[in-house]
Amino acid sequence: MLLTAKPTQLQQPWLLFPPSSTLPNRTRFNTRRRIIILNNNNNNETNNNNTSSSSSSYPPLVRRRNRYRKLYPGETIGITEEMRFVAMKLHNDKTNTVNNTTSVVVEDAEGQIPDTWYPSMKGFLRFLVDNQLVFSTLERIVDDSDNVSYAYLRKTGLERSEGILKDLEWLKEGVEIPNPSSPGTTYAKYLEELAERSAPLFLSHFYNIHFSHITAGQVITKKVSEKLLEGKELEFCKWEGDVQEMLKDVREKLNVLAEHWGRDEKNKCLRETKKSFQFMGQIVRLIIL
């Protein structure tokens, strides 16, 4: 008898293809990842379109360069150095020695030398008297003022009024001492008014008066003394200590004070520097009048 086998009937044909729950996790993760990547790409394209449309509606941003003003000569060092540069340009008073004769050379506004004059005893006395008035005015204002800025410049060692008084006491034995003349009284009055109105401007004169005497005034005084007083060394040109060190100390203090001044005030100080040398130049001219 022949045996014939019946084909086995599949009870659950779908088991050949297992449900998605039985698929590996990798397959499900990759499928979801592809969807996320597609969504991100779509979002990036949308953002790029928005950015391009928004940027096209506004003009490009232009950055402006910062403009810095030009520094004044000597500004990086301090106000006294700025004033020194102004003084160097003025060249108001000079001394020349021609054929062993002392002469005071005065330049006009254009820098030309109009005349050469010779000193006289009468003019030299007026020069000393007016200088004594100017220096005593400076010292009195600084000593008596309640302004804190002036307190830093008291007893600097540069004071000249007492020394000039000693010289006048010695000179009056043979000559008559005159009263202060117009250049000295005008300058002294101007200093008093300026001290009440502006400390920076007054201190500009304070420094320039001492600076001009140390650098030029004492040279003129010594030359005149050689001509008229047989070279006697006057108290006007004597200091107790190193005068350059004392001037340096005043310079440093003034530079510190000027750090609190605005640029406008400093510019006014530079203009006052020119006025100071003009006033002092008028007093020097008394020697030869």
C-alpha positions as a printed NumPy array, in Angstrom:
array([[  0.   ,   0.   ,   0.   ],
       [  1.316,   3.259,  -1.013],
       [  1.453,   5.935,   1.566],
       [  0.811,   9.465,   0.403],
       [  1.656,  12.405,   2.581],
       [ -0.788,  15.228,   2.825],
       [  0.565,  18.661,   2.651],
       [  0.712,  20.249,   6.022],
       [ -1.795,  23.024,   6.366],
       [ -0.365,  26.238,   7.758],
       [ -2.368,  27.231,  10.714],
       [ -0.871,  30.734,  11.048],
       [  0.629,  31.881,   7.744],
       [  1.404,  35.375,   9.076],
       [  4.06 ,  33.966,  11.352],
       [  6.373,  33.91 ,   8.347],
       [  6.414,  37.654,   8.678],
       [  6.734,  38.516,  12.329],
       [  4.9  ,  41.567,  13.606],
       [  6.635,  44.85 ,  13.93 ],
       [  6.921,  44.357,  17.661],
       [  9.334,  41.535,  17.021],
       [ 11.55 ,  43.553,  14.651],
       [ 14.928,  44.58 ,  15.959],
       [ 15.058,  47.92 ,  17.719],
       [ 17.649,  49.13 ,  15.216],
       [ 15.13 ,  48.988,  12.389],
       [ 12.567,  51.033,  14.273],
       [ 15.201,  53.6  ,  15.458],
       [ 16.602,  54.116,  11.97 ],
       [ 13.171,  54.665,  10.558],
       [ 12.378,  57.276,  13.146],
       [ 15.785,  58.91 ,  12.73 ],
       [ 15.205,  59.341,   9.027],
       [ 11.977,  61.14 ,   9.797],
       [ 13.684,  63.427,  12.318],
       [ 16.479,  64.272,   9.863],
       [ 13.947,  65.117,   7.189],
       [ 12.113,  67.4  ,   9.586],
       [ 15.354,  69.152,  10.582],
       [ 16.304,  69.718,   6.964],
       [ 12.935,  71.258,   6.304],
       [ 13.329,  73.57 ,   9.307],
       [ 16.824,  74.671,   8.174],
       [ 15.556,  75.495,   4.719],
       [ 12.733,  77.537,   6.236],
       [ 15.16 ,  79.464,   8.503],
       [ 17.516,  80.152,   5.611],
       [ 14.669,  81.492,   3.538],
       [ 13.536,  83.735,   6.399],
       [ 17.078,  85.004,   6.973],
       [ 17.68 ,  85.778,   3.331],
       [ 14.354,  87.546,   3.02 ],
       [ 14.906,  89.6  ,   6.19 ],
       [ 18.494,  90.517,   5.291],
       [ 17.453,  91.626,   1.859],
       [ 14.928,  94.049,   3.343],
       [ 17.564,  96.   ,   5.383],
       [ 20.73 ,  97.757,   4.171],
       [ 24.064,  96.269,   5.262],
       [ 25.445,  97.48 ,   8.603],
       [ 28.365,  99.882,   8.199],
       [ 30.696, 100.27 ,  11.168],
       [ 32.005, 103.745,  11.828],
       [ 35.625, 104.225,  12.745],
       [ 36.377, 106.011,  15.991],
       [ 38.084, 109.329,  15.373],
       [ 40.625, 110.419,  17.954],
       [ 41.695, 114.044,  18.268],
       [ 45.294, 115.008,  17.687],
       [ 47.31 , 115.336,  20.89 ],
       [ 48.871, 118.66 ,  21.808],
       [ 52.675, 118.826,  21.943],
       [ 53.744, 117.609,  25.377],
       [ 50.232, 116.479,  26.365],
       [ 51.34 , 112.957,  27.227],
       [ 53.738, 114.354,  29.855],
       [ 51.632, 117.061,  31.475],
       [ 50.344, 120.618,  31.302],
       [ 53.728, 122.129,  32.171],
       [ 55.277, 120.433,  29.15 ],
       [ 52.495, 121.812,  26.972],
       [ 53.226, 125.296,  28.304],
       [ 56.926, 124.801,  27.66 ],
       [ 56.21 , 124.124,  23.994],
       [ 54.208, 127.355,  23.842],
       [ 57.06 , 129.256,  25.496],
       [ 59.556, 127.837,  23.022],
       [ 57.558, 129.333,  20.163],
       [ 57.373, 132.782,  21.662],
       [ 61.042, 133.682,  22.13 ],
       [ 60.06 , 137.061,  23.596],
       [ 63.234, 137.902,  25.406],
       [ 66.794, 137.009,  24.613],
       [ 70.188, 138.25 ,  25.644],
       [ 73.027, 138.992,  23.301],
       [ 76.599, 139.86 ,  24.078],
       [ 78.124, 142.028,  21.384],
       [ 81.623, 143.448,  21.833],
       [ 81.513, 142.789,  25.602],
       [ 78.363, 144.928,  25.877],
       [ 75.183, 143.477,  27.297],
       [ 72.043, 144.235,  25.334],
       [ 68.492, 143.065,  25.721],
       [ 66.993, 141.905,  22.459],
       [ 63.235, 142.102,  22.261],
       [ 61.341, 140.436,  19.44 ],
       [ 58.146, 141.877,  18.068],
       [ 55.015, 139.892,  17.225],
       [ 56.529, 138.736,  13.935],
       [ 59.733, 137.507,  15.527],
       [ 61.821, 140.383,  14.157],
       [ 64.401, 142.281,  16.201],
       [ 63.518, 145.973,  15.846],
       [ 66.182, 147.537,  18.062],
       [ 68.995, 146.745,  20.462],
       [ 69.   , 148.693,  23.731],
       [ 71.502, 149.032,  26.546],
       [ 70.704, 148.841,  30.273],
       [ 70.514, 151.851,  32.596],
       [ 70.56 , 151.983,  36.394],
       [ 67.229, 153.777,  36.5  ],
       [ 65.62 , 151.168,  34.283],
       [ 67.203, 148.316,  36.223],
       [ 65.754, 149.644,  39.493],
       [ 62.308, 149.827,  37.952],
       [ 62.786, 146.263,  36.725],
       [ 63.59 , 145.069,  40.257],
       [ 60.735, 147.028,  41.864],
       [ 58.128, 145.678,  39.446],
       [ 59.428, 142.131,  39.832],
       [ 59.2  , 142.481,  43.608],
       [ 55.558, 143.532,  43.288],
       [ 54.693, 140.624,  40.976],
       [ 56.413, 137.967,  43.099],
       [ 54.994, 139.313,  46.363],
       [ 51.515, 139.255,  44.798],
       [ 51.972, 135.626,  43.792],
       [ 53.159, 134.616,  47.241],
       [ 50.427, 136.521,  49.064],
       [ 47.66 , 134.988,  46.95 ],
       [ 48.968, 131.45 ,  47.42 ],
       [ 49.498, 131.874,  51.172],
       [ 46.198, 133.608,  51.981],
       [ 43.799, 131.836,  49.627],
       [ 41.352, 129.166,  50.8  ],
       [ 41.61 , 127.4  ,  47.452],
       [ 42.975, 123.893,  47.991],
       [ 44.889, 123.987,  44.702],
       [ 47.003, 126.902,  45.903],
       [ 47.941, 125.12 ,  49.126],
       [ 50.08 , 122.639,  47.189],
       [ 52.316, 125.469,  45.962],
       [ 53.167, 127.154,  49.248],
       [ 56.75 , 127.378,  50.474],
       [ 58.206, 125.879,  47.321],
       [ 61.621, 127.477,  47.821],
       [ 61.21 , 129.504,  44.623],
       [ 59.908, 132.618,  46.424],
       [ 61.712, 135.783,  45.25 ],
       [ 60.089, 138.771,  46.953],
       [ 62.294, 138.805,  50.077],
       [ 65.458, 138.423,  48.03 ],
       [ 64.549, 141.395,  45.844],
       [ 63.814, 143.496,  48.939],
       [ 67.337, 142.791,  50.185],
       [ 68.761, 143.906,  46.844],
       [ 66.735, 147.122,  46.936],
       [ 67.895, 147.817,  50.492],
       [ 71.491, 147.511,  49.339],
       [ 70.939, 149.66 ,  46.246],
       [ 69.058, 152.498,  47.945],
       [ 72.237, 153.726,  49.668],
       [ 73.354, 155.432,  46.501],
       [ 70.184, 155.846,  44.432],
       [ 66.499, 156.6  ,  44.899],
       [ 64.183, 153.591,  44.707],
       [ 61.199, 154.335,  42.43 ],
       [ 57.607, 153.285,  42.936],
       [ 56.192, 150.382,  40.927],
       [ 55.524, 151.342,  37.33 ],
       [ 52.607, 150.551,  35.05 ],
       [ 53.816, 147.135,  33.773],
       [ 54.204, 145.809,  37.32 ],
       [ 50.988, 147.247,  38.766],
       [ 48.964, 146.127,  35.747],
       [ 50.262, 142.589,  35.965],
       [ 49.772, 142.381,  39.742],
       [ 46.166, 143.532,  39.414],
       [ 45.556, 141.026,  36.634],
       [ 46.921, 138.196,  38.81 ],
       [ 44.615, 139.125,  41.689],
       [ 41.553, 139.132,  39.446],
       [ 42.583, 135.888,  37.781],
       [ 43.128, 134.113,  41.105],
       [ 39.528, 134.854,  42.1  ],
       [ 38.134, 133.787,  38.751],
       [ 40.066, 130.637,  37.808],
       [ 42.646, 128.611,  39.718],
       [ 44.01 , 126.807,  36.605],
       [ 44.641, 130.089,  34.792],
       [ 46.299, 131.682,  37.812],
       [ 48.518, 128.629,  38.318],
       [ 49.553, 128.887,  34.69 ],
       [ 50.981, 132.343,  35.453],
       [ 52.429, 131.116,  38.741],
       [ 54.485, 128.464,  36.972],
       [ 55.477, 130.551,  33.959],
       [ 56.691, 133.479,  36.066],
       [ 59.058, 131.215,  37.993],
       [ 60.006, 129.258,  34.888],
       [ 60.828, 132.402,  32.902],
       [ 62.94 , 133.862,  35.71 ],
       [ 64.947, 130.665,  36.215],
       [ 65.566, 130.067,  32.513],
       [ 65.991, 133.652,  31.267],
       [ 65.317, 136.312,  33.899],
       [ 68.279, 135.493,  36.096],
       [ 70.546, 135.437,  33.046],
       [ 69.446, 138.957,  32.123],
       [ 69.846, 140.118,  35.728],
       [ 73.39 , 138.755,  35.957],
       [ 74.389, 140.347,  32.652],
       [ 73.026, 143.714,  33.737],
       [ 74.804, 143.386,  37.086],
       [ 78.076, 142.787,  35.275],
       [ 77.535, 145.985,  33.332],
       [ 76.193, 148.272,  36.071],
       [ 77.179, 146.74 ,  39.437],
       [ 80.6  , 145.287,  38.694],
       [ 79.178, 141.771,  38.621],
       [ 77.649, 141.738,  42.118],
       [ 75.579, 138.606,  42.692],
       [ 72.107, 139.74 ,  43.67 ],
       [ 69.772, 137.935,  46.056],
       [ 67.235, 137.887,  43.247],
       [ 69.314, 135.129,  41.651],
       [ 70.057, 133.064,  44.768],
       [ 68.125, 130.032,  45.99 ],
       [ 68.602, 127.871,  49.038],
       [ 69.066, 124.5  ,  47.414],
       [ 68.95 , 123.124,  43.888],
       [ 66.637, 125.444,  41.981],
       [ 66.084, 122.917,  39.194],
       [ 64.912, 120.305,  41.696],
       [ 62.545, 122.812,  43.305],
       [ 61.148, 123.754,  39.91 ],
       [ 60.75 , 120.067,  39.092],
       [ 58.75 , 119.562,  42.291],
       [ 56.418, 122.433,  41.361],
       [ 56.11 , 121.039,  37.858],
       [ 55.085, 117.599,  39.115],
       [ 52.509, 119.02 ,  41.524],
       [ 50.99 , 121.185,  38.826],
       [ 50.802, 118.254,  36.412],
       [ 48.898, 116.241,  39.023],
       [ 46.457, 119.093,  39.615],
       [ 45.942, 119.507,  35.873],
       [ 44.807, 115.896,  35.539],
       [ 41.47 , 117.069,  36.949],
       [ 41.124, 119.902,  34.414],
       [ 39.18 , 119.614,  31.2  ],
       [ 40.701, 120.137,  27.783],
       [ 39.064, 123.561,  27.502],
       [ 40.696, 124.716,  30.733],
       [ 44.067, 123.434,  29.562],
       [ 43.705, 125.303,  26.284],
       [ 42.984, 128.486,  28.222],
       [ 46.132, 127.853,  30.27 ],
       [ 48.138, 127.687,  27.065],
       [ 46.712, 131.04 ,  25.996],
       [ 47.54 , 132.48 ,  29.409],
       [ 51.111, 131.27 ,  28.948],
       [ 51.496, 133.698,  26.08 ],
       [ 50.   , 136.498,  28.185],
       [ 52.392, 135.724,  31.022],
       [ 55.444, 136.08 ,  28.806],
       [ 54.036, 139.265,  27.321],
       [ 53.587, 140.793,  30.785],
       [ 57.061, 139.73 ,  31.869],
       [ 58.5  , 141.009,  28.601],
       [ 57.116, 144.472,  29.344],
       [ 58.846, 144.427,  32.73 ],
       [ 62.144, 143.358,  31.135],
       [ 61.901, 146.296,  28.736],
       [ 62.076, 148.634,  31.722],
       [ 65.805, 147.894,  31.925],
       [ 66.525, 149.78 ,  28.741],
       [ 63.927, 152.577,  28.975]])
